[in-house]
Amino acid sequence: QVQLVDSGGGLVQPGGSLRLSCATSGSIVSFAAMGWYRQAPGQQRELVARIIDGGSTNFAGSVKGRFTISRDNAKNSVYLQMSSLKSEDTAVYYCNAVTWSGLNYWGQGTQVTVSS
């Protein structure tokens, strides 16, 4: 059973930065893609950023230029570096992994609150 463990959330002021981490129980190279989603209260979960096995990345338009996603195969981890944070970035952030057969796995979520 694959397990994803999210961490790194917290309270940050507008304009600040945070780095989220996602550690997997299995080998990261077994996943076709890994990414981060977020869900704000009363809203649907949305894709924030994704990194495909070949290394290409996708970002939501609202975070482009402010967030970066990276992975460390040796540590079986994926990271989301968030900069220039805005109040509208406040949400629970979830790590996601998709296997080559199309199975989805989710982390438990980590709260990010952007507020002064």
C-alpha positions in Angstrom: 0.0 0.0 0.0 1.5 3.3 -1.1 1.5 6.1 1.6 2.1 9.8 1.0 3.0 12.0 3.9 2.6 15.8 3.5 4.3 18.3 5.6 5.5 21.9 5.7 2.3 23.9 6.0 1.7 26.7 8.4 0.8 30.3 8.9 2.7 32.8 6.8 2.2 36.5 6.1 1.3 37.7 2.6 4.4 37.9 0.4 6.1 35.1 2.4 7.3 31.7 1.4 6.7 28.1 2.4 8.1 24.8 1.2 5.8 21.7 1.3 7.2 18.2 1.3 5.7 14.9 0.3 7.5 11.7 1.2 6.4 8.4 -0.4 6.6 4.9 1.0 7.5 3.5 -2.4 9.9 4.4 -5.1 9.0 7.7 -6.7 10.1 6.4 -10.1 7.1 4.0 -10.0 4.7 6.9 -10.5 3.7 8.4 -13.8 3.1 11.8 -12.2 3.2 13.5 -8.8 1.7 16.8 -7.9 0.0 19.0 -5.4 -3.7 19.9 -5.2 -5.4 22.3 -2.8 -8.9 22.8 -1.4 -10.2 25.9 0.2 -13.3 25.9 2.3 -16.4 25.6 0.2 -14.5 25.0 -3.0 -13.5 22.1 -5.1 -10.1 20.5 -5.0 -7.9 22.0 -7.7 -4.6 21.1 -9.3 -1.8 23.4 -8.2 1.3 21.9 -9.8 2.3 18.6 -11.3 5.6 17.0 -12.4 5.5 14.2 -15.0 7.9 11.3 -15.0 10.0 12.8 -17.7 10.4 16.0 -15.7 8.0 18.3 -17.4 5.8 20.4 -15.2 2.3 21.9 -15.2 1.1 24.8 -13.0 -2.3 26.4 -12.4 -2.4 29.8 -13.9 -2.9 31.4 -10.5 0.4 30.2 -9.2 2.6 30.3 -12.3 5.8 32.3 -11.6 5.3 32.0 -7.8 5.4 28.3 -7.2 7.9 25.6 -8.3 7.7 21.9 -8.0 10.6 19.5 -7.8 11.4 16.0 -6.9 14.3 14.1 -5.3 14.3 10.5 -6.5 16.9 9.5 -3.9 14.7 10.7 -1.1 11.4 9.5 -2.8 10.1 13.0 -2.2 8.4 15.8 -4.0 8.5 19.5 -3.0 6.4 22.5 -3.6 8.2 25.8 -3.1 5.7 28.6 -2.7 6.7 32.2 -2.9 4.9 35.6 -2.9 2.0 34.0 -1.1 -1.4 35.6 -1.2 -4.4 35.2 1.0 -6.1 33.4 -1.8 -3.5 30.6 -1.5 -5.0 29.7 1.8 -6.2 26.1 1.6 -5.4 22.5 2.6 -2.7 21.2 0.3 -2.7 17.6 -0.7 0.1 15.6 -2.3 -1.0 13.3 -5.2 0.7 10.4 -7.0 -0.6 8.6 -10.0 0.7 5.2 -11.0 1.2 4.1 -14.6 -2.0 2.0 -14.3 -4.0 5.1 -13.3 -4.3 4.6 -9.6 -4.4 7.8 -7.5 -2.9 8.1 -4.0 -3.3 11.1 -1.7 -1.5 12.5 1.3 -3.4 13.5 4.4 -3.2 17.2 3.6 -1.3 20.1 5.2 -2.9 23.4 6.0 -1.5 26.6 4.5 -2.8 29.9 5.9 -1.7 33.2 4.4 -2.7 36.0 6.7 -1.3 39.1 8.4 
